Amino acid sequence: MPGLPPLVRRAVALAEGLGFDRSCSVETGRLLHTLAAQRGRARVGEIGTGCGVGAAWIVSALPPAARFVTVEVDERLAAAATHLFADDEHVGVLCGDWEHTLPPHAPFELLFVDARPAKAHAAVPGLLAPGGTAVLDDLRPGERMSYGVRELWLEHPDLVAVELTVRPEESVILAVRAL
Ligand SMILES: C[S@@+](CC[C@H](N)C(=O)[O-])C[C@H]1O[C@@H](n2cnc3c(N)ncnc32)[C@H](O)[C@@H]1O
């Protein structure tokens, strides 16, 4: 795929090789890449690594000293992603349930929430640093049913949030924890 950062190409190839079809879209990836490039990203996280495609978009844009932690409950996927990022000492791939493994690494300036049960979990906004940004992908534009995701993130008293359409069949929520 031309135009993709090399690490993203490797992650996409990994996903294809393992038959994993739930990686983030290129449109969401570019959004993550842009947000990761912003000033002030020192601790960045992800819930749901998959084969590391979203992680690769983020890591490809982070400043060199930023710490990135991603968690994946599926051992086979976590092992594959660990191998993908093995050369980068600033990347940690955790294997386990985000609820137990990720909080010690918080708070995050940027957090990609990409495991379905976590998207509507009331504890996740609390993983953000003040001024930190969460990204939730894979919503359907115009479809109101979101299993509590929109209610949690768009109506949360401590968040400023917006839903953006990134391609005709996908919208994402961007939410910032108020300072
Ligand atoms: C949509 S995929 C992630 C795709 C990836 N973020 C990307 O952009 O390429 C969701 C992943 O979340 C993982 N997952 C589901 N529940 C989880 C949990 N409780 N803790 C950590 N990971 C979980 C699944 O195994 C799956 O690999």
The ligand as a MOL file (V3000), in Angstrom:
LIG
                    3D

  0  0  0     0  0            999 V3000
M  V30 BEGIN CTAB
M  V30 COUNTS 27 29 0 0 0
M  V30 BEGIN ATOM
M  V30 1 C -11.0370 -3.7070 16.8730 0
M  V30 2 S -9.7630 -4.7330 17.4440 0 CHG=1
M  V30 3 C -8.3900 -3.6630 17.6690 0
M  V30 4 C -7.7670 -3.1350 16.4080 0
M  V30 5 C -6.5490 -2.2710 16.6260 0
M  V30 6 N -6.7640 -1.2610 17.6390 0
M  V30 7 C -6.1450 -1.5910 15.3510 0
M  V30 8 O -6.4180 -0.3960 15.1960 0
M  V30 9 O -5.5840 -2.2540 14.4860 0 CHG=-1
M  V30 10 C -10.2280 -4.9690 19.1310 0
M  V30 11 C -9.2320 -5.7940 19.9270 0
M  V30 12 O -9.5430 -5.6550 21.3060 0
M  V30 13 C -9.2060 -6.8470 21.9410 0
M  V30 14 N -9.9050 -6.8830 23.2360 0
M  V30 15 C -11.1960 -7.2180 23.4850 0
M  V30 16 N -11.4760 -7.1230 24.7950 0
M  V30 17 C -10.3260 -6.7090 25.4010 0
M  V30 18 C -9.9750 -6.4340 26.7560 0
M  V30 19 N -10.8770 -6.5740 27.7400 0
M  V30 20 N -8.7330 -6.0280 27.0360 0
M  V30 21 C -7.8030 -5.9010 26.0410 0
M  V30 22 N -8.0860 -6.1640 24.7300 0
M  V30 23 C -9.3270 -6.5530 24.4140 0
M  V30 24 C -9.6610 -7.9120 20.9570 0
M  V30 25 O -9.0210 -9.1600 21.1900 0
M  V30 26 C -9.2730 -7.2870 19.6250 0
M  V30 27 O -8.0220 -7.7210 19.1880 0
M  V30 END ATOM
M  V30 BEGIN BOND
M  V30 1 1 1 2
M  V30 2 1 2 3
M  V30 3 1 2 10
M  V30 4 1 3 4
M  V30 5 1 4 5
M  V30 6 1 5 6
M  V30 7 1 5 7
M  V30 8 2 7 8
M  V30 9 1 7 9
M  V30 10 1 10 11
M  V30 11 1 11 12
M  V30 12 1 11 26
M  V30 13 1 12 13
M  V30 14 1 13 14
M  V30 15 1 13 24
M  V30 16 1 14 15
M  V30 17 1 14 23
M  V30 18 2 15 16
M  V30 19 1 16 17
M  V30 20 1 17 18
M  V30 21 2 17 23
M  V30 22 1 18 19
M  V30 23 2 18 20
M  V30 24 1 20 21
M  V30 25 2 21 22
M  V30 26 1 22 23
M  V30 27 1 24 25
M  V30 28 1 24 26
M  V30 29 1 26 27
M  V30 END BOND
M  V30 END CTAB
M  END
